[in-house]
């Protein structure tokens, strides 16, 4: 019998559960006119299925091709959990600097709301964290610089690292800081998003699934 390290065994068990759950997605009914309160989105059928699936498993890797609406599905999942949480779900979204503005625009367009963006001077970013916003978006570079300050002030219940292939190298500073952050904060919902979660080898998945 092969004895695995506890952290590896945990990942194997999670992967097994996700694999079993995937069998159920084949029997999902169609979702005509699917709508999530609080969002002005007409979900395509496969997007509605994705939202239902991620609500069922709570956390998991959302990997798909570019242009298929991963962020749309993520908003659907977040706002569904938001309803269950009584209308307030502290959420942190990590994204490359070039994508931070896209998330801000999506919330404005589909949720008709402004969200907090941590940028600018250290003092300005500190005020954002201390305000404890419901939705916080920031770049990976900002997170690496400010993770201690964020831990002190903001404990999200949902954690969304976009373009998660950014930390497939488990020895990178980004991977170390993100895993440490999740271990401390323990977000209930964790949805890494990536169009290419495996860049070179299956081991690329380890840091993403470890989150």
Buried (B, 14 or more C-beta within 10 A) or exposed (E): EEEEEEEEEEBEEBEEEBEEEEEEEEEBEEBEEBEBEBBEBEBBEEBBBBBBBBBEBEBBBBBBEEEBBBBBBBBBBBBBBBEEBEEEBBBBBBBEEEBBEEBBEBBEEBBEEEBBBBBEEEEEBBBBBEEEBBBBBBBBEBBBBBBEBBBEBBBBBBBBBBBBBBBBBBEBEBBBBBBEBBEEBEBEBBBBBBBEBBEEEEEBBBBBBBB
